[in-house]
Amino acid sequence: MQSDFRTEKDITPIGGFPHYGVVKSDYLMIKGCCVGPKKRVVTLRQSLINQTSRVALEEIKLKFIDTSSKFGHGRFQTTQEKQKFYGRLKA
């Protein structure tokens, strides 16, 4: 995690990713999308051509990672925040 983030938290949303589950190992965040099945193996390699476009050369500043639930409305970012809002629930 970078020091810019306000809280230290996992990448996995509350309840896990739909049709995937919980991310337990290292991960790589990509911009855009990756076509195919959820658990497809993606091979990364160096580009053969030097990137000169403005979009390719811009520095990325990651400010926020949404970890709210991807099922339903997703109001809370952490389980502690959810427990604080609902209080003690019946057992």
C-alpha positions as CSV (number, residue, x, y, z in Angstrom):
1,M,0.0,0.0,0.0
2,Q,1.1,3.6,-0.6
3,S,1.4,6.1,2.2
4,D,-1.1,8.4,0.5
5,F,-4.1,6.3,1.6
6,R,-5.9,7.3,4.7
7,T,-6.7,3.7,5.8
8,E,-4.8,0.4,5.4
9,K,-7.2,-2.1,3.7
10,D,-7.3,-5.0,1.4
11,I,-8.2,-4.8,-2.3
12,T,-11.0,-7.3,-1.9
13,P,-14.5,-5.7,-1.5
14,I,-16.8,-6.7,1.3
15,G,-18.2,-10.2,0.4
16,G,-15.5,-10.8,-2.3
17,F,-15.6,-10.2,-6.0
18,P,-18.7,-11.6,-7.8
19,H,-17.9,-15.0,-9.4
20,Y,-14.3,-14.9,-8.1
21,G,-14.1,-14.6,-4.4
22,V,-11.4,-13.2,-2.1
23,V,-8.0,-12.1,-3.5
24,K,-5.4,-13.7,-1.2
25,S,-2.2,-13.3,-3.3
26,D,-0.4,-10.5,-5.1
27,Y,-2.4,-8.6,-7.7
28,L,-2.0,-6.1,-10.5
29,M,-4.4,-3.3,-11.2
30,I,-5.0,-2.5,-14.9
31,K,-6.7,0.5,-16.4
32,G,-9.7,-0.5,-18.6
33,C,-10.8,-4.0,-19.1
34,C,-9.5,-7.5,-19.9
35,V,-11.7,-9.6,-22.1
36,G,-12.4,-13.2,-21.2
37,P,-13.3,-15.4,-18.3
38,K,-12.9,-14.1,-14.7
39,K,-9.8,-16.3,-13.8
40,R,-8.1,-16.1,-17.2
41,V,-4.3,-16.1,-17.1
42,V,-2.9,-12.9,-18.5
43,T,0.6,-12.7,-19.8
44,L,2.4,-9.4,-19.4
45,R,5.3,-8.4,-21.6
46,Q,7.4,-5.3,-22.5
47,S,6.0,-3.3,-25.4
48,L,7.9,-3.6,-28.7
49,I,7.3,0.0,-29.5
50,N,8.3,3.0,-27.4
51,Q,5.2,4.7,-26.0
52,T,5.1,8.4,-26.9
53,S,1.5,9.4,-26.5
54,R,0.5,11.7,-23.7
55,V,-1.9,9.1,-22.1
56,A,0.9,6.5,-22.0
57,L,3.4,8.8,-20.4
58,E,1.2,10.4,-17.7
59,E,2.0,9.5,-14.1
60,I,-0.8,7.7,-12.3
61,K,-1.9,9.0,-8.9
62,L,-4.1,6.5,-7.2
63,K,-6.4,8.3,-4.7
64,F,-9.1,5.8,-3.8
65,I,-9.9,2.1,-4.1
66,D,-13.6,1.3,-3.8
67,T,-14.0,-1.8,-1.5
68,S,-17.7,-1.5,-1.0
69,S,-19.7,-4.7,-1.7
70,K,-20.3,-5.5,-5.3
71,F,-23.6,-7.3,-4.4
72,G,-26.5,-5.0,-3.6
73,H,-26.1,-1.3,-2.9
74,G,-22.6,-1.4,-1.4
75,R,-22.8,1.4,1.3
76,F,-19.8,0.6,3.4
77,Q,-16.0,0.4,2.6
78,T,-15.0,-1.7,5.6
79,T,-16.6,-4.2,7.9
80,Q,-15.7,-2.0,10.9
81,E,-17.7,0.9,9.3
82,K,-20.7,-1.4,8.7
83,Q,-20.6,-2.7,12.3
84,K,-20.3,0.9,13.6
85,F,-23.4,1.9,11.7
86,Y,-25.6,-1.1,12.5
87,G,-24.4,-1.5,16.1
88,R,-24.9,-4.8,17.9
89,L,-27.0,-7.2,16.0
90,K,-29.1,-10.1,17.4
91,A,-27.2,-13.4,17.5
